[in-house]
């Protein structure tokens, strides 16, 4: 997790969890394993999804209301 990105820094007052808390949970979730396509699916190329062993996939998009 990159907690030093421009968005994380400029919006830190909007987040419930601090960057330190997120880093703690990421470390506990991943352990010594680095990011891969299973634990960071947004980084996977389109071709990777072609072999995911599922018949159907449900996705939900949250509507973001500006303001």
C-alpha positions as a Markdown table, in Angstrom:
| # | Residue | x | y | z |
|---|---|---|---|---|
| 1 | Unk | 0.0 | 0.0 | 0.0 |
| 2 | Unk | 1.3 | 3.4 | -0.9 |
| 3 | Unk | 0.2 | 5.8 | 1.8 |
| 4 | Unk | 2.5 | 8.5 | 0.5 |
| 5 | Unk | 0.5 | 9.1 | -2.7 |
| 6 | Unk | -0.7 | 12.7 | -3.3 |
| 7 | Unk | -4.3 | 11.6 | -2.7 |
| 8 | Unk | -3.5 | 9.9 | 0.6 |
| 9 | Unk | -1.6 | 12.9 | 1.9 |
| 10 | Unk | -4.0 | 15.6 | 0.8 |
| 11 | Unk | -7.1 | 13.7 | 2.0 |
| 12 | Unk | -5.7 | 12.2 | 5.2 |
| 13 | Unk | -8.2 | 14.2 | 7.3 |
| 14 | Unk | -11.1 | 12.4 | 5.5 |
| 15 | Unk | -10.0 | 8.9 | 6.3 |
| 16 | Unk | -11.2 | 6.9 | 9.3 |
| 17 | Unk | -7.9 | 5.0 | 9.5 |
| 18 | Unk | -4.5 | 6.7 | 9.6 |
| 19 | Unk | -1.7 | 5.8 | 7.2 |
| 20 | Unk | 0.1 | 4.1 | 10.2 |
| 21 | Unk | -3.0 | 2.0 | 11.0 |
| 22 | Unk | -3.4 | 1.0 | 7.4 |
| 23 | Unk | 0.2 | 0.0 | 7.2 |
| 24 | Unk | -0.2 | -2.2 | 10.3 |
| 25 | Unk | -3.2 | -4.0 | 8.8 |
| 26 | Unk | -1.6 | -4.5 | 5.4 |
| 27 | Unk | 1.5 | -6.0 | 7.1 |
| 28 | Unk | -0.7 | -8.4 | 9.1 |
| 29 | Unk | -2.8 | -9.3 | 6.0 |
| 30 | Unk | 0.2 | -9.9 | 3.7 |
| 31 | Unk | 2.8 | -11.0 | 6.2 |
| 32 | Unk | 6.1 | -11.5 | 4.3 |
| 33 | Unk | 4.3 | -12.0 | 1.0 |
| 34 | Unk | 4.5 | -9.1 | -1.4 |
| 35 | Unk | 1.6 | -7.8 | -3.5 |
| 36 | Unk | 0.3 | -10.1 | -6.3 |
| 37 | Unk | -2.8 | -10.2 | -8.4 |
| 38 | Unk | -4.8 | -12.2 | -5.8 |
| 39 | Unk | -4.2 | -9.7 | -3.0 |
| 40 | Unk | -4.0 | -6.6 | -5.3 |
| 41 | Unk | -6.5 | -7.4 | -8.1 |
| 42 | Unk | -6.6 | -3.8 | -9.4 |
| 43 | Unk | -3.0 | -4.2 | -10.6 |
| 44 | Unk | -3.8 | -7.3 | -12.7 |
| 45 | Unk | -3.7 | -7.0 | -16.4 |
| 46 | Unk | -6.9 | -7.9 | -18.4 |
| 47 | Unk | -5.4 | -11.1 | -19.6 |
| 48 | Unk | -5.0 | -12.4 | -16.0 |
| 49 | Unk | -8.8 | -12.2 | -15.4 |
| 50 | Unk | -9.4 | -14.5 | -18.4 |
| 51 | Unk | -8.1 | -17.5 | -16.3 |
| 52 | Unk | -9.8 | -16.7 | -13.0 |
| 53 | Unk | -11.6 | -20.0 | -12.1 |
| 54 | Unk | -15.2 | -18.7 | -11.8 |
| 55 | Unk | -18.4 | -19.0 | -13.9 |
| 56 | Unk | -19.8 | -15.6 | -12.9 |
| 57 | Unk | -18.5 | -12.6 | -11.0 |
| 58 | Unk | -20.6 | -10.0 | -9.0 |
| 59 | Unk | -19.2 | -6.5 | -8.8 |
| 60 | Unk | -20.7 | -3.6 | -7.1 |
| 61 | Unk | -20.0 | 0.0 | -7.9 |
| 62 | Unk | -20.6 | 2.6 | -5.2 |
| 63 | Unk | -22.1 | 5.8 | -6.3 |
| 64 | Unk | -19.9 | 8.7 | -5.2 |
| 65 | Unk | -21.8 | 11.9 | -4.3 |
| 66 | Unk | -19.5 | 15.0 | -4.7 |
| 67 | Unk | -19.2 | 17.3 | -1.8 |
